[in-house]
Amino acid sequence: MKKWLLVLLFAIPFSLVRAEPVKLIFDTDMGNDIDDLMALSMIHSLVERGSCELLAVTITKDHPQAAEFVDAVNTFYGNGDIPIGVVRNGKAPEPGKFNLLASATNPDGTLRYPHDLKSGQDAPEAVDLVRSILASQPDASVTLCQVGFFTNFSRLIDSPSDKHSPLTGRELITKKVKLLSIMAGAFQTVHWDSRHLEYNVVIDVPAAQSLARHWPTDIVWSGYEIGVAAAFPHQSIEQDLNYVPHHPLKEGYILYQPPPHDRPTWDPTAVLFAVNPTRGYFVLSPPGSVTVEDNGATWFRPNSQGHGRDRFLVLTPELTQRAREAIVLLSCEPPGRLKVKAAQNIDH
């Protein structure tokens, strides 16, 4: 499997490369589930392929080690200078199962995954960082991908004018953001459950309700059912990340829940669409509107006139296989500095 995977990794550069890189801000609750780490690994592969420009990573998990671990992962992929912003007074203050890898050391005491950011307490506040970045970008040029809670982007809507821009948050979003790709909610029946209360919504329902009511640009939702359909094969975690002695995705996966288990790809599906919206990995629902109830349930209502801000992703059996393959390949692709070493490992 390893040889097959690396052959494909080196053979598909043109299928996933865009002429103009997508300007992306990635908002994550890193540490609550391993799919956040899959998604961030994918993004770095897409950055290397020229498909994506990662403007910043913002974090909704309110634990200082989440930002530290994100910086370690960014550094592992050769992108240690990417700005990181953190939530203040947010949700989920527990450390998580794998963010502790940020402080893991080698026998000589050096960091296993080197990084500069020592704590999220040293990182800028997320909304302030996003406002500064949006203000500096061309109009209608930025894609936001939210795979955690709604806290940061809900607060962005309500943010006032500041040193970065005279525009309010809603005005700034309207001017600068072309798409919000969200992993949240549930829109189709999965495992006979048509009313699944999805975690990213339930953890901060008021923020989810506010964003669903007031967000001014197009939103595409990747529901709970999409990630369940395209589960990540555990064999790839066990076999395809051995090109280095320590890989953050492999070690994080094992710490979160040891194989054998195939983890749903909830967050990676939102990233795959955000960066490749026209590549045909998914079918889109008709346009309509999404509302969030007080218990966290999400409802989609199509618009009879064919208009609406919201759509959700749909997977056919054929597209499920294609999306899963892209997610696995991009998540496991070695950074450029390690590609030769990975190929040598396969030959031996």
C-alpha positions in Angstrom: 0.0 0.0 0.0 2.9 2.4 0.8 4.4 2.1 -2.7 1.0 2.5 -4.3 0.2 5.6 -2.2 3.5 7.4 -2.9 3.2 6.7 -6.6 -0.2 8.3 -6.6 1.1 11.2 -4.4 3.7 12.1 -7.0 1.5 11.5 -10.0 -1.5 13.7 -9.2 0.0 17.2 -8.9 -2.0 18.7 -11.8 -5.4 17.4 -10.7 -5.4 19.4 -7.5 -3.4 22.5 -8.5 -5.2 25.8 -9.1 -3.9 28.7 -11.2 -4.8 31.1 -8.5 -4.2 29.8 -4.9 -7.2 30.1 -2.6 -6.6 32.6 0.1 -7.7 30.6 3.2 -8.2 31.3 6.9 -8.7 28.1 8.8 -10.7 28.1 12.0 -10.3 25.0 14.2 -11.0 23.5 17.6 -7.7 21.6 17.4 -7.4 18.8 20.0 -11.1 17.8 20.3 -11.0 15.3 17.5 -8.3 14.0 15.2 -10.1 15.1 12.0 -8.9 18.7 12.7 -5.3 17.5 12.4 -6.1 15.6 9.2 -7.6 18.8 7.8 -4.6 20.9 8.7 -2.2 18.3 7.2 -4.3 18.5 4.0 -4.0 22.3 3.9 -0.2 22.2 4.1 -0.1 19.7 1.2 -2.4 22.0 -0.8 -0.2 25.0 0.1 2.8 23.1 -1.3 1.0 22.2 -4.4 0.1 25.9 -5.0 -3.6 25.4 -4.6 -3.9 27.4 -1.4 -2.4 30.3 0.5 -2.9 29.8 4.2 -3.3 33.3 5.6 -3.9 32.3 9.2 -5.1 29.6 11.6 -7.5 30.6 14.3 -8.5 28.4 17.2 -11.8 28.1 19.0 -10.7 25.6 21.6 -9.9 27.6 24.7 -6.8 25.8 25.9 -3.3 27.3 25.5 -1.7 24.2 24.2 -4.0 24.1 21.1 -2.2 27.0 19.5 1.2 25.6 20.5 0.4 22.3 18.8 -0.9 24.1 15.7 2.4 25.9 15.5 4.3 22.6 15.9 2.3 21.1 13.0 2.8 24.2 10.8 6.6 24.0 11.5 6.7 20.3 10.7 5.3 21.1 7.3 7.8 24.0 6.8 5.2 26.8 7.4 6.1 27.8 10.9 5.6 31.6 10.3 1.8 31.3 9.6 -0.1 33.6 12.0 -2.1 31.9 14.7 -5.0 33.5 16.6 -6.8 32.2 19.7 -10.2 32.6 21.3 -10.5 34.3 24.6 -13.1 33.2 27.1 -14.2 30.5 24.8 -15.4 26.9 25.0 -13.7 23.5 25.6 -10.9 24.5 28.0 -9.8 20.9 28.6 -6.4 20.0 27.0 -7.5 17.3 24.6 -5.9 14.0 23.9 -3.1 14.9 21.5 -2.2 18.6 21.9 0.3 17.4 24.5 2.5 16.4 21.6 3.5 20.1 21.5 5.6 19.5 24.6 6.9 16.0 23.7 10.7 15.7 23.8 13.5 13.6 22.4 15.9 11.7 24.6 18.2 14.7 24.5 15.5 17.0 25.8 14.9 18.8 22.5 11.3 19.2 21.3 10.1 16.3 19.2 8.1 18.8 17.1 10.0 22.1 17.2 8.0 25.3 17.3 8.3 28.9 18.4 5.0 29.6 20.0 5.2 28.5 23.6 1.6 29.0 24.7 -1.7 30.2 23.2 -1.5 33.0 25.8 1.2 34.5 23.7 -0.8 34.5 20.5 -3.1 37.3 19.3 -6.8 37.2 19.8 -8.5 35.5 16.9 -11.0 38.2 15.8 -8.4 40.9 15.9 -6.1 38.8 13.7 -8.8 38.0 11.2 -9.8 41.6 10.9 -6.2 42.6 10.3 -5.9 40.0 7.5 -9.2 40.7 5.8 -8.5 44.4 5.8 -5.2 43.8 3.9 -6.7 41.5 1.2 -8.4 42.3 -2.1 -12.2 42.5 -2.2 -14.1 39.2 -2.4 -10.8 37.2 -2.3 -10.8 35.3 1.0 -12.3 31.9 1.8 -12.9 31.0 5.4 -13.1 27.4 6.5 -14.6 26.8 10.0 -14.3 23.2 11.3 -14.7 24.0 15.0 -17.1 26.1 17.1 -18.9 29.2 15.8 -17.4 31.4 18.5 -14.7 33.3 16.5 -16.7 34.0 13.4 -19.8 34.9 15.3 -17.8 37.4 17.2 -16.3 38.6 13.9 -19.7 39.6 12.7 -20.3 41.7 15.8 -16.9 43.3 15.8 -16.7 47.1 15.6 -14.5 49.3 13.4 -10.9 49.4 14.7 -7.3 50.2 13.8 -7.4 47.7 11.0 -10.5 48.9 9.2 -13.3 51.5 9.6 -15.8 48.8 8.6 -17.8 46.8 11.1 -17.4 43.1 11.1 -20.4 42.4 9.0 -19.3 45.1 6.5 -15.7 43.7 6.4 -17.0 40.2 5.7 -19.3 41.4 3.0 -16.4 43.2 1.3 -13.6 40.7 1.6 -15.0 37.1 2.0 -16.3 35.2 -1.0 -17.1 31.9 0.8 -17.5 30.3 4.2 -17.1 26.5 4.2 -18.3 25.0 7.5 -18.2 21.6 9.0 -21.3 21.7 11.2 -24.8 20.5 11.5 -26.6 17.5 9.9 -28.8 17.7 6.9 -29.4 14.1 5.8 -30.3 10.9 7.6 -27.3 8.9 8.9 -27.6 5.6 10.8 -31.4 6.1 10.9 -30.9 9.4 12.7 -32.5 12.3 10.9 -32.1 14.8 13.9 -28.5 14.4 14.9 -27.3 17.2 17.2 -23.8 17.9 15.8 -21.0 18.8 18.3 -19.7 21.9 16.6 -23.1 23.5 16.9 -24.2 22.2 20.3 -21.0 23.4 22.0 -21.9 27.1 21.4 -25.5 27.3 20.2 -25.9 31.1 20.6 -22.9 31.7 18.4 -24.2 29.2 15.8 -27.6 30.8 15.8 -26.1 34.3 15.4 -23.9 33.3 12.5 -26.7 31.4 10.8 -28.9 34.5 11.1 -26.4 37.2 10.2 -23.6 35.9 8.0 -23.7 38.0 4.8 -21.9 35.9 2.2 -22.4 32.4 0.8 -22.1 29.4 3.1 -21.6 25.8 2.2 -22.2 23.3 5.0 -20.5 19.9 5.3 -22.9 18.0 7.5 -22.2 15.2 10.0 -23.3 12.6 7.5 -20.6 13.6 4.9 -17.6 12.8 7.2 -19.2 9.6 8.3 -19.7 8.4 4.7 -16.0 9.1 3.8 -14.2 7.5 6.8 -10.4 7.6 6.8 -8.8 4.1 6.5 -6.7 3.3 9.5 -4.3 1.3 7.4 -3.1 4.5 5.9 -2.3 5.9 9.3 -0.4 2.8 10.2 1.5 2.3 7.0 1.9 5.6 5.1 3.4 8.0 7.6 6.5 6.0 8.5 8.8 8.2 6.3 9.9 9.9 9.6 10.4 8.4 13.0 7.7 10.7 14.5 4.8 12.0 12.5 2.2 14.3 14.3 -0.8 12.8 12.4 0.2 9.2 13.2 1.0 9.9 16.8 -2.1 12.1 17.3 -4.4 9.5 15.7 -3.0 6.8 18.1 -3.4 9.1 21.1 -6.9 10.0 20.2 -8.1 6.5 19.5 -5.7 3.7 18.6 -6.2 1.8 15.3 -7.9 -0.2 14.1 -10.7 2.3 13.6 -11.6 4.4 10.6 -12.2 7.9 11.7 -14.9 10.0 9.9 -13.4 12.8 7.8 -15.7 15.6 9.0 -13.3 18.5 8.9 -11.3 17.4 5.8 -14.4 17.4 3.7 -14.9 21.1 4.5 -11.3 21.8 3.5 -11.5 19.8 0.3 -14.5 21.9 -0.8 -13.1 25.2 0.4 -10.0 24.8 -1.7 -11.4 22.9 -4.6 -15.1 24.0 -4.9 -15.3 23.4 -8.7 -13.5 20.0 -8.9 -16.6 17.9 -8.6 -15.8 16.1 -5.3 -19.3 16.8 -4.1 -22.8 17.6 -5.3 -24.4 20.8 -3.9 -27.9 21.0 -2.6 -30.2 23.6 -4.1 -29.8 27.0 -2.4 -31.8 27.9 0.7 -31.4 28.9 4.3 -30.1 27.1 7.4 -31.5 27.9 10.9 -30.3 26.6 14.2 -32.7 25.7 16.9 -32.2 26.2 20.6 -31.2 22.5 21.1 -28.6 22.8 18.4 -30.6 21.1 15.6 -29.9 22.5 12.1 -32.7 22.9 9.6 -32.2 23.5 5.8 -35.1 25.1 3.9 -34.8 25.3 0.1 -35.9 28.5 -1.6 -38.7 28.0 -4.1 -37.2 30.8 -6.3 -33.8 29.1 -6.5 -32.1 31.7 -4.3 -30.4 31.5 -1.0 -27.2 32.0 0.9 -26.8 28.4 2.1 -26.1 25.0 0.5 -25.0 21.7 1.9 -22.7 19.0 0.5 -24.0 15.7 -0.9 -22.0 12.6 -1.6 -22.9 9.8 -4.1 -21.2 6.4 -3.7 -18.9 7.2 -6.6 -18.0 10.7 -5.2 -17.5 9.2 -1.7 -14.6 7.1 -3.0 -13.1 10.0 -4.9 -13.3 12.4 -2.0 -11.9 9.9 0.5 -9.0 9.2 -1.9 -8.1 12.9 -2.2 -8.3 13.4 1.6 -6.1 10.4 2.3 -3.5 11.4 -0.3 -3.3 15.0 0.8 -3.3 14.1 4.5 -0.4 11.7 4.1 1.6 13.5 1.5 5.2 14.1 2.8 6.4 17.7 3.0 8.7 18.7 0.1 11.8 18.4 2.2 10.9 14.8 3.0 9.6 13.5 -0.3 12.9 12.0 -1.4 13.4 10.3 1.9 9.8 8.9 1.8 10.5 7.4 -1.7 13.8 5.9 -0.5 12.0 4.3 2.5 9.5 2.6 0.0 12.3 1.3 -2.1 13.8 -0.4 0.9 
